[in-house]
Amino acid sequence: MQVFNVQGMTCGHCVKAVTKAIQALDGSAQVEVDLAGRQVKV
């Protein structure tokens, strides 16, 4: 599991955009987004 800090992520649209971008690179990736913590776990 990798944890990334994503600055500027403030809404549900941001969550969808980040998730879609990661899954475009790896369709089998499981993505967990913590909007309040501004972190993405892949």
Jmol script that loads the backbone (N, CA, C; Angstrom):
load data "model"
ATOM      1  N   MET A   1       0.840  -1.182   0.000  1.00  0.00           N
ATOM      2  CA  MET A   1       0.000   0.000   0.000  1.00  0.00           C
ATOM      3  C   MET A   1       0.882   1.241   0.000  1.00  0.00           C
ATOM      4  N   GLN A   2       0.495   2.185  -0.806  1.00  0.00           N
ATOM      5  CA  GLN A   2       1.196   3.463  -0.879  1.00  0.00           C
ATOM      6  C   GLN A   2       0.246   4.546  -0.381  1.00  0.00           C
ATOM      7  N   VAL A   3       0.777   5.523   0.347  1.00  0.00           N
ATOM      8  CA  VAL A   3      -0.018   6.654   0.828  1.00  0.00           C
ATOM      9  C   VAL A   3       0.547   7.931   0.217  1.00  0.00           C
ATOM     10  N   PHE A   4      -0.337   8.714  -0.389  1.00  0.00           N
ATOM     11  CA  PHE A   4       0.066   9.960  -1.025  1.00  0.00           C
ATOM     12  C   PHE A   4      -0.684  11.121  -0.401  1.00  0.00           C
ATOM     13  N   ASN A   5       0.001  12.213  -0.152  1.00  0.00           N
ATOM     14  CA  ASN A   5      -0.631  13.449   0.300  1.00  0.00           C
ATOM     15  C   ASN A   5      -0.986  14.260  -0.937  1.00  0.00           C
ATOM     16  N   VAL A   6      -2.246  14.687  -1.031  1.00  0.00           N
ATOM     17  CA  VAL A   6      -2.713  15.422  -2.203  1.00  0.00           C
ATOM     18  C   VAL A   6      -3.204  16.793  -1.748  1.00  0.00           C
ATOM     19  N   GLN A   7      -2.423  17.807  -2.014  1.00  0.00           N
ATOM     20  CA  GLN A   7      -2.781  19.169  -1.636  1.00  0.00           C
ATOM     21  C   GLN A   7      -3.852  19.709  -2.574  1.00  0.00           C
ATOM     22  N   GLY A   8      -4.772  20.494  -2.043  1.00  0.00           N
ATOM     23  CA  GLY A   8      -5.780  21.147  -2.860  1.00  0.00           C
ATOM     24  C   GLY A   8      -7.008  20.294  -3.116  1.00  0.00           C
ATOM     25  N   MET A   9      -7.080  19.104  -2.549  1.00  0.00           N
ATOM     26  CA  MET A   9      -8.240  18.238  -2.728  1.00  0.00           C
ATOM     27  C   MET A   9      -9.308  18.673  -1.732  1.00  0.00           C
ATOM     28  N   THR A  10     -10.414  19.236  -2.241  1.00  0.00           N
ATOM     29  CA  THR A  10     -11.387  19.855  -1.337  1.00  0.00           C
ATOM     30  C   THR A  10     -12.821  19.382  -1.501  1.00  0.00           C
ATOM     31  N   CYS A  11     -13.115  18.558  -2.533  1.00  0.00           N
ATOM     32  CA  CYS A  11     -14.519  18.205  -2.754  1.00  0.00           C
ATOM     33  C   CYS A  11     -14.649  16.815  -3.354  1.00  0.00           C
ATOM     34  N   GLY A  12     -15.890  16.379  -3.502  1.00  0.00           N
ATOM     35  CA  GLY A  12     -16.165  15.079  -4.079  1.00  0.00           C
ATOM     36  C   GLY A  12     -15.691  14.962  -5.514  1.00  0.00           C
ATOM     37  N   HIS A  13     -15.742  16.051  -6.252  1.00  0.00           N
ATOM     38  CA  HIS A  13     -15.255  16.031  -7.633  1.00  0.00           C
ATOM     39  C   HIS A  13     -13.758  15.736  -7.652  1.00  0.00           C
ATOM     40  N   CYS A  14     -13.029  16.311  -6.735  1.00  0.00           N
ATOM     41  CA  CYS A  14     -11.586  16.053  -6.640  1.00  0.00           C
ATOM     42  C   CYS A  14     -11.335  14.567  -6.361  1.00  0.00           C
ATOM     43  N   VAL A  15     -12.126  14.003  -5.467  1.00  0.00           N
ATOM     44  CA  VAL A  15     -11.985  12.585  -5.125  1.00  0.00           C
ATOM     45  C   VAL A  15     -12.196  11.726  -6.369  1.00  0.00           C
ATOM     46  N   LYS A  16     -13.237  12.008  -7.131  1.00  0.00           N
ATOM     47  CA  LYS A  16     -13.522  11.248  -8.347  1.00  0.00           C
ATOM     48  C   LYS A  16     -12.404  11.397  -9.367  1.00  0.00           C
ATOM     49  N   ALA A  17     -11.884  12.608  -9.510  1.00  0.00           N
ATOM     50  CA  ALA A  17     -10.825  12.860 -10.490  1.00  0.00           C
ATOM     51  C   ALA A  17      -9.545  12.110 -10.125  1.00  0.00           C
ATOM     52  N   VAL A  18      -9.178  12.129  -8.859  1.00  0.00           N
ATOM     53  CA  VAL A  18      -7.963  11.436  -8.411  1.00  0.00           C
ATOM     54  C   VAL A  18      -8.140   9.929  -8.571  1.00  0.00           C
ATOM     55  N   THR A  19      -9.297   9.417  -8.161  1.00  0.00           N
ATOM     56  CA  THR A  19      -9.575   7.988  -8.274  1.00  0.00           C
ATOM     57  C   THR A  19      -9.534   7.544  -9.735  1.00  0.00           C
ATOM     58  N   LYS A  20     -10.170   8.302 -10.609  1.00  0.00           N
ATOM     59  CA  LYS A  20     -10.204   7.967 -12.031  1.00  0.00           C
ATOM     60  C   LYS A  20      -8.810   7.975 -12.636  1.00  0.00           C
ATOM     61  N   ALA A  21      -7.992   8.949 -12.259  1.00  0.00           N
ATOM     62  CA  ALA A  21      -6.632   9.052 -12.789  1.00  0.00           C
ATOM     63  C   ALA A  21      -5.779   7.848 -12.375  1.00  0.00           C
ATOM     64  N   ILE A  22      -5.907   7.434 -11.132  1.00  0.00           N
ATOM     65  CA  ILE A  22      -5.127   6.288 -10.652  1.00  0.00           C
ATOM     66  C   ILE A  22      -5.593   5.009 -11.330  1.00  0.00           C
ATOM     67  N   GLN A  23      -6.907   4.832 -11.438  1.00  0.00           N
ATOM     68  CA  GLN A  23      -7.431   3.619 -12.052  1.00  0.00           C
ATOM     69  C   GLN A  23      -7.163   3.574 -13.555  1.00  0.00           C
ATOM     70  N   ALA A  24      -6.951   4.723 -14.178  1.00  0.00           N
ATOM     71  CA  ALA A  24      -6.580   4.743 -15.588  1.00  0.00           C
ATOM     72  C   ALA A  24      -5.183   4.148 -15.779  1.00  0.00           C
ATOM     73  N   LEU A  25      -4.331   4.313 -14.778  1.00  0.00           N
ATOM     74  CA  LEU A  25      -2.977   3.759 -14.837  1.00  0.00           C
ATOM     75  C   LEU A  25      -2.949   2.276 -14.464  1.00  0.00           C
ATOM     76  N   ASP A  26      -3.821   1.907 -13.509  1.00  0.00           N
ATOM     77  CA  ASP A  26      -3.898   0.515 -13.049  1.00  0.00           C
ATOM     78  C   ASP A  26      -5.358   0.207 -12.738  1.00  0.00           C
ATOM     79  N   GLY A  27      -6.020  -0.454 -13.666  1.00  0.00           N
ATOM     80  CA  GLY A  27      -7.443  -0.728 -13.527  1.00  0.00           C
ATOM     81  C   GLY A  27      -7.805  -1.586 -12.337  1.00  0.00           C
ATOM     82  N   SER A  28      -6.859  -2.350 -11.801  1.00  0.00           N
ATOM     83  CA  SER A  28      -7.144  -3.213 -10.662  1.00  0.00           C
ATOM     84  C   SER A  28      -6.794  -2.557  -9.323  1.00  0.00           C
ATOM     85  N   ALA A  29      -6.305  -1.326  -9.350  1.00  0.00           N
ATOM     86  CA  ALA A  29      -5.898  -0.635  -8.118  1.00  0.00           C
ATOM     87  C   ALA A  29      -7.106  -0.358  -7.242  1.00  0.00           C
ATOM     88  N   GLN A  30      -6.932  -0.591  -5.952  1.00  0.00           N
ATOM     89  CA  GLN A  30      -7.959  -0.228  -4.979  1.00  0.00           C
ATOM     90  C   GLN A  30      -7.549   1.110  -4.394  1.00  0.00           C
ATOM     91  N   VAL A  31      -8.437   2.086  -4.518  1.00  0.00           N
ATOM     92  CA  VAL A  31      -8.125   3.456  -4.125  1.00  0.00           C
ATOM     93  C   VAL A  31      -9.013   3.859  -2.955  1.00  0.00           C
ATOM     94  N   GLU A  32      -8.390   4.342  -1.874  1.00  0.00           N
ATOM     95  CA  GLU A  32      -9.117   4.868  -0.726  1.00  0.00           C
ATOM     96  C   GLU A  32      -8.721   6.330  -0.566  1.00  0.00           C
ATOM     97  N   VAL A  33      -9.717   7.214  -0.558  1.00  0.00           N
ATOM     98  CA  VAL A  33      -9.440   8.640  -0.463  1.00  0.00           C
ATOM     99  C   VAL A  33      -9.966   9.167   0.864  1.00  0.00           C
ATOM    100  N   ASP A  34      -9.100   9.853   1.599  1.00  0.00           N
ATOM    101  CA  ASP A  34      -9.472  10.533   2.841  1.00  0.00           C
ATOM    102  C   ASP A  34      -9.482  12.020   2.529  1.00  0.00           C
ATOM    103  N   LEU A  35     -10.670  12.537   2.239  1.00  0.00           N
ATOM    104  CA  LEU A  35     -10.785  13.933   1.824  1.00  0.00           C
ATOM    105  C   LEU A  35     -10.343  14.876   2.936  1.00  0.00           C
ATOM    106  N   ALA A  36     -10.774  14.628   4.163  1.00  0.00           N
ATOM    107  CA  ALA A  36     -10.420  15.505   5.282  1.00  0.00           C
ATOM    108  C   ALA A  36      -8.911  15.502   5.546  1.00  0.00           C
ATOM    109  N   GLY A  37      -8.296  14.323   5.425  1.00  0.00           N
ATOM    110  CA  GLY A  37      -6.863  14.204   5.663  1.00  0.00           C
ATOM    111  C   GLY A  37      -6.029  14.503   4.434  1.00  0.00           C
ATOM    112  N   ARG A  38      -6.716  14.690   3.297  1.00  0.00           N
ATOM    113  CA  ARG A  38      -6.043  14.935   2.008  1.00  0.00           C
ATOM    114  C   ARG A  38      -5.011  13.880   1.685  1.00  0.00           C
ATOM    115  N   GLN A  39      -5.432  12.614   1.892  1.00  0.00           N
ATOM    116  CA  GLN A  39      -4.546  11.493   1.598  1.00  0.00           C
ATOM    117  C   GLN A  39      -5.246  10.508   0.681  1.00  0.00           C
ATOM    118  N   VAL A  40      -4.452   9.844  -0.133  1.00  0.00           N
ATOM    119  CA  VAL A  40      -4.943   8.790  -1.012  1.00  0.00           C
ATOM    120  C   VAL A  40      -4.113   7.548  -0.734  1.00  0.00           C
ATOM    121  N   LYS A  41      -4.801   6.434  -0.470  1.00  0.00           N
ATOM    122  CA  LYS A  41      -4.137   5.148  -0.262  1.00  0.00           C
ATOM    123  C   LYS A  41      -4.430   4.283  -1.470  1.00  0.00           C
ATOM    124  N   VAL A  42      -3.376   3.714  -2.041  1.00  0.00           N
ATOM    125  CA  VAL A  42      -3.521   2.878  -3.231  1.00  0.00           C
ATOM    126  C   VAL A  42      -2.945   1.509  -2.920  1.00  0.00           C
TER     127      VAL A  42
END
end "model"
wireframe off; spacefill off
backbone 0.3
color backbone group
